[in-house]
């Protein structure tokens, strides 16, 4: 395992790493993204996927987690200063680890009879990652994102997903009007207006969940082409966080299917 020390923030490899962390357009152009934290790297390697390069600090390199990573990774490890790492990292992880990986190329086609989560203009990376994590835990393997949603493969969304991405089929920049009419199973949207209780629905068979923007909720088109469900809130709050609401829906579905 070659260990290479990099000192300058203007080094081409550092500039490339920064571009992948900060710019969605650059990630798309290069076909790469960044995994931050040893947990994500180990989850990636567990799926027998390749890491192209790793950036860390001299202090972090002695951590036991790196022994587990380096048992499966034979490429170069670039060691940078603590201050440069803090400048690059946007997630505040405790153990310095930034890994460059290739974006997965999916040749899969949409399955219009499978449990599906559709994110319609959900913009917060933490919410998107949490929803993917909950969906994966509930057995929903197909994820669709419309334009305007946070990039699924951004470092922030990946971090929030905690490795859930690696077991999911994901489709981005999809137009709702194109795909929704093709589904041959019930479609539900979360809404507090003209909705029936989530707990009144029969969720034992495959279905589609549409979750909308944090502020505006789902679009009029989604409301017109799906069954609106609400989550009873005896405490009288106006609404739930979208990631919490989605998770409640997914696990009511799981409960009914047990």
Backbone torsions as a table, in degrees:
resi	resn	phi	psi	omega
1	UNK	NA	107.6	177.8
2	UNK	-71.9	133.7	176.4
3	UNK	-112.3	121.2	-174.0
4	UNK	-121.2	126.8	179.9
5	UNK	-90.3	128.8	176.6
6	UNK	-117.9	130.0	-175.9
7	UNK	-111.1	-33.5	-172.9
8	UNK	-90.1	135.6	175.2
9	UNK	-69.4	-13.8	179.7
10	UNK	-92.5	2.2	175.9
11	UNK	-59.6	136.4	-177.8
12	UNK	-54.6	-35.3	179.8
13	UNK	-68.5	-36.0	177.7
14	UNK	-70.1	-40.7	177.8
15	UNK	-62.3	-40.0	178.1
16	UNK	-64.4	-44.5	179.3
17	UNK	-61.4	-45.0	-179.5
18	UNK	-62.8	-41.4	178.9
19	UNK	-60.6	-40.8	179.2
20	UNK	-67.7	-34.9	-179.4
21	UNK	-72.0	-40.1	-168.0
22	UNK	-98.9	-22.0	-169.5
23	UNK	-125.8	117.6	177.6
24	UNK	-62.6	-40.2	-179.7
25	UNK	-63.4	-36.7	179.2
26	UNK	-69.7	-38.8	177.0
27	UNK	-60.6	-43.8	-180.0
28	UNK	-64.3	-43.4	-178.7
29	UNK	-63.0	-41.5	-177.3
30	UNK	-85.5	-17.0	-177.3
31	UNK	67.9	31.7	-177.3
32	UNK	-138.9	163.2	172.5
33	UNK	-146.9	-176.3	-175.6
34	UNK	-125.3	129.9	171.4
35	UNK	-96.2	128.3	178.7
36	UNK	-112.1	129.4	179.2
37	UNK	102.4	146.5	-177.5
38	UNK	-69.4	-29.2	179.7
39	UNK	-59.8	-47.2	-179.9
40	UNK	-64.4	-41.1	-179.9
41	UNK	-62.5	-42.9	179.7
42	UNK	-66.9	-38.0	177.0
43	UNK	-64.3	-39.7	178.4
44	UNK	-63.8	-47.8	-179.5
45	UNK	-66.4	-31.7	178.2
46	UNK	-61.9	-29.1	177.1
47	UNK	-86.2	11.2	-179.5
48	UNK	59.9	36.2	177.1
49	UNK	-98.6	156.3	-171.9
50	UNK	-93.8	136.7	169.3
51	UNK	-100.5	131.9	-178.3
52	UNK	-81.9	-42.9	179.5
53	UNK	-160.1	155.4	-179.2
54	UNK	-126.3	138.1	176.2
55	UNK	-119.4	131.9	-179.2
56	UNK	-151.5	-172.2	176.6
57	UNK	-113.9	163.3	-178.2
58	UNK	-62.0	-38.3	-179.9
59	UNK	-65.7	-45.4	-176.0
60	UNK	-67.7	-28.7	-175.1
61	UNK	-62.0	-20.8	-179.7
62	UNK	-88.0	-0.5	-178.8
63	UNK	-71.7	143.7	-179.6
64	UNK	-56.3	-31.2	179.4
65	UNK	-59.0	-32.6	-179.6
66	UNK	-68.7	-30.6	176.2
67	UNK	-61.1	-40.2	179.7
68	UNK	-68.6	-38.1	178.6
69	UNK	-67.8	-46.8	-174.5
70	UNK	-72.2	-12.6	174.2
71	UNK	-70.7	-22.4	-178.6
72	UNK	-114.9	-7.7	-175.6
73	UNK	-119.0	129.8	-175.7
74	UNK	-117.4	4.5	-177.3
75	UNK	-81.4	-168.7	-177.4
76	UNK	-77.4	143.5	172.1
77	UNK	-113.1	120.3	-179.5
78	UNK	-97.3	122.0	-177.1
79	UNK	-100.7	125.7	-179.3
80	UNK	-124.7	168.5	-177.6
81	UNK	-72.4	159.4	178.0
82	UNK	-60.3	-40.8	-177.7
83	UNK	-67.3	-39.3	178.6
84	UNK	-68.4	-38.2	178.0
85	UNK	-62.6	-45.1	179.9
86	UNK	-62.0	-33.2	178.3
87	UNK	-69.0	-33.5	-178.4
88	UNK	-82.9	-39.6	-174.6
89	UNK	-71.5	135.2	178.5
90	UNK	-113.3	1.3	-171.0
91	UNK	-115.3	-5.8	176.3
92	UNK	65.4	33.3	179.6
93	UNK	-68.5	148.4	-174.5
94	UNK	-77.8	-28.7	-179.0
95	UNK	-114.4	121.9	-173.1
96	UNK	-67.2	116.6	177.2
97	UNK	-161.4	114.4	174.9
98	UNK	-125.6	120.2	-177.2
99	UNK	-120.7	130.5	176.3
100	UNK	-90.1	127.6	179.2
101	UNK	-132.9	159.5	176.0
102	UNK	-78.4	141.3	173.9
103	UNK	-65.5	135.6	178.8
104	UNK	-62.9	139.2	175.0
105	UNK	-103.6	112.2	-175.4
106	UNK	-94.6	126.4	174.7
107	UNK	-102.2	6.9	-178.1
108	UNK	-72.3	151.6	173.3
109	UNK	-110.5	157.6	-179.1
110	UNK	-64.9	138.5	175.2
111	UNK	-102.9	110.8	-173.6
112	UNK	-85.5	12.4	175.4
113	UNK	-122.7	8.2	-175.4
114	UNK	-105.5	149.8	172.7
115	UNK	-49.7	131.0	-173.0
116	UNK	-141.5	142.8	170.8
117	UNK	-112.2	125.4	175.4
118	UNK	-111.5	123.5	176.1
119	UNK	-102.0	114.3	-177.1
120	UNK	-105.0	100.0	177.1
121	UNK	60.5	37.0	172.9
122	UNK	-83.7	117.0	-164.2
123	UNK	-104.3	-23.5	-175.8
124	UNK	-79.4	123.6	-177.8
125	UNK	-57.9	-37.3	179.5
126	UNK	-64.9	-40.8	178.0
127	UNK	-65.1	-44.6	-178.9
128	UNK	-62.3	-47.3	179.8
129	UNK	-62.8	-40.7	178.8
130	UNK	-64.4	-40.7	178.8
131	UNK	-64.9	-39.5	176.8
132	UNK	-64.6	-38.5	179.1
133	UNK	-65.0	-44.8	179.4
134	UNK	-67.1	-40.7	179.1
135	UNK	-60.8	-45.8	179.9
136	UNK	-62.2	-40.9	-179.8
137	UNK	-65.2	-31.7	-179.0
138	UNK	-87.0	-1.9	177.5
139	UNK	91.2	10.0	174.9
140	UNK	-86.0	118.4	-172.6
141	UNK	-107.8	-7.9	-176.9
142	UNK	-113.5	122.0	-176.8
143	UNK	-122.4	129.5	177.2
144	UNK	-119.9	133.3	176.5
145	UNK	-121.1	133.3	175.4
146	UNK	-85.2	167.0	174.3
147	UNK	-59.3	140.6	-178.3
148	UNK	101.2	-17.9	175.5
149	UNK	-78.5	156.7	177.7
150	UNK	-60.4	143.2	179.7
151	UNK	-61.6	122.9	-175.7
152	UNK	-59.7	-32.2	-173.4
153	UNK	-103.8	21.6	172.2
154	UNK	-75.0	151.9	-179.6
155	UNK	-55.4	-36.9	-178.9
156	UNK	-67.8	-43.4	179.2
157	UNK	-67.9	-40.4	177.5
158	UNK	-59.6	-43.3	-179.3
159	UNK	-62.1	-46.1	-179.2
160	UNK	-66.1	-30.3	179.9
161	UNK	-75.0	-18.5	175.1
162	UNK	53.8	34.3	177.4
163	UNK	97.7	-4.4	-179.4
164	UNK	-60.5	-34.4	-179.1
165	UNK	-50.2	-36.0	-166.8
166	UNK	-73.1	-11.2	177.8
167	UNK	-113.3	11.3	-175.1
168	UNK	-114.0	155.1	168.4
169	UNK	-98.6	118.5	-174.4
170	UNK	-117.5	142.7	179.8
171	UNK	-133.7	124.5	-176.2
172	UNK	-114.9	162.6	177.1
173	UNK	56.7	37.9	179.7
174	UNK	-89.9	143.8	176.1
175	UNK	-92.1	123.7	-175.4
176	UNK	-57.9	-39.9	-177.9
177	UNK	-63.8	-23.5	-179.1
178	UNK	-82.5	-35.9	-172.3
179	UNK	-98.9	-32.6	-172.5
180	UNK	-59.8	-42.6	179.8
181	UNK	-63.5	-16.7	-176.4
182	UNK	-85.4	-14.5	-179.2
183	UNK	-70.9	137.1	-177.4
184	UNK	-108.3	23.3	-178.2
185	UNK	-135.0	164.8	-179.9
186	UNK	-59.3	144.3	179.2
187	UNK	-121.0	129.0	-179.2
188	UNK	-120.4	142.7	171.3
189	UNK	-122.0	147.1	174.7
190	UNK	-88.0	128.6	-178.5
191	UNK	-158.8	148.1	177.8
192	UNK	-95.0	-1.6	-176.3
193	UNK	-109.9	130.1	176.4
194	UNK	50.6	43.9	-175.9
195	UNK	-116.3	154.0	173.4
196	UNK	-98.9	155.1	-179.0
197	UNK	-60.3	137.5	174.9
198	UNK	-51.6	-37.4	-172.2
199	UNK	-78.4	-2.8	176.3
200	UNK	-93.7	-5.6	-175.0
201	UNK	-92.0	146.0	173.7
202	UNK	-90.4	108.8	-174.1
203	UNK	-111.0	23.8	-175.0
204	UNK	-76.6	-18.7	179.0
205	UNK	-108.0	166.3	-177.0
206	UNK	-54.4	143.7	-179.2
207	UNK	-152.9	171.7	179.1
208	UNK	-115.6	136.6	174.3
209	UNK	-113.2	128.6	173.8
210	UNK	-112.1	123.2	176.9
211	UNK	-117.4	136.5	-171.4
212	UNK	-108.1	-176.1	-177.5
213	UNK	-53.9	145.2	-176.2
214	UNK	-58.2	-32.8	-177.9
215	UNK	-97.3	-51.0	-174.6
216	UNK	-90.1	-15.3	-176.0
217	UNK	78.1	-156.0	-178.6
218	UNK	-80.1	161.9	-179.3
219	UNK	-74.8	164.4	175.3
220	UNK	-60.3	-36.7	-179.9
221	UNK	-61.7	-44.1	179.5
222	UNK	-62.7	-43.0	-179.9
223	UNK	-62.7	-35.0	-177.6
224	UNK	-76.8	-19.6	-174.6
225	UNK	-119.4	24.2	179.5
226	UNK	-151.9	168.6	176.1
227	UNK	-92.2	123.4	-178.3
228	UNK	-82.9	130.4	177.0
229	UNK	-123.7	149.8	177.4
230	UNK	-125.8	157.8	178.1
231	UNK	-106.2	116.8	-179.4
232	UNK	-55.4	134.6	-178.9
233	UNK	-130.6	84.7	-178.4
234	UNK	-58.4	-23.5	-179.0
235	UNK	-74.9	-11.3	173.4
236	UNK	84.0	14.6	176.5
237	UNK	-68.7	151.7	-177.0
238	UNK	-66.8	-42.2	-179.6
239	UNK	-162.7	165.2	176.5
240	UNK	-100.0	154.6	169.2
241	UNK	-56.3	140.2	-173.2
242	UNK	-60.6	-35.9	-179.9
243	UNK	-69.7	-36.3	177.0
244	UNK	-68.1	-46.6	-179.2
245	UNK	-59.4	-46.3	179.6
246	UNK	-61.0	-43.0	-178.9
247	UNK	-63.2	-39.9	177.3
248	UNK	-61.1	-43.9	178.9
249	UNK	-61.6	-46.1	-177.4
250	UNK	-60.8	-41.6	-174.0
251	UNK	-85.3	-15.5	165.7
252	UNK	-68.4	-38.7	175.8
253	UNK	-60.8	-46.0	179.2
254	UNK	-61.6	-44.9	-178.6
255	UNK	-57.4	-43.5	-178.5
256	UNK	-68.0	-25.0	-176.5
257	UNK	-91.1	-6.8	-178.8
258	UNK	-70.1	NA	NA
